[in-house]
């Protein structure tokens, strides 16, 4: 089954972005995975289920060797 992937942007200052990248790396995640996990913690059950499914199906970053 093919999934359509779309982009979502947020506007932040460079220091916020760099710190968020460091935090994500410390947790073994990409910045996108960190943001998705934070979205899942909003308390909305449907959003949490969708994010968990997305993270499970998401290919790992890097080249697929």
C-alpha positions, 0 to 999 in steps of 0.5 A: 500500500502506497502512502502519500507523505506531505510536509509540515513546517514550523517557524522557529529561531536557529537556536531552537532548531539546533537545540531540538536536533541535539535533544532528538539525537540524544534520544536516538531520534530524528527531529521529525520523530521527536516532533511526532512523539511530542504530538502524540503526547497531546492527549488526543487518542486518535492522534496518538494512534496515528502517530504510533502507526506512522512511526512504526511504518516509517523507513529509517533515515539514510540510504536503504542499503 
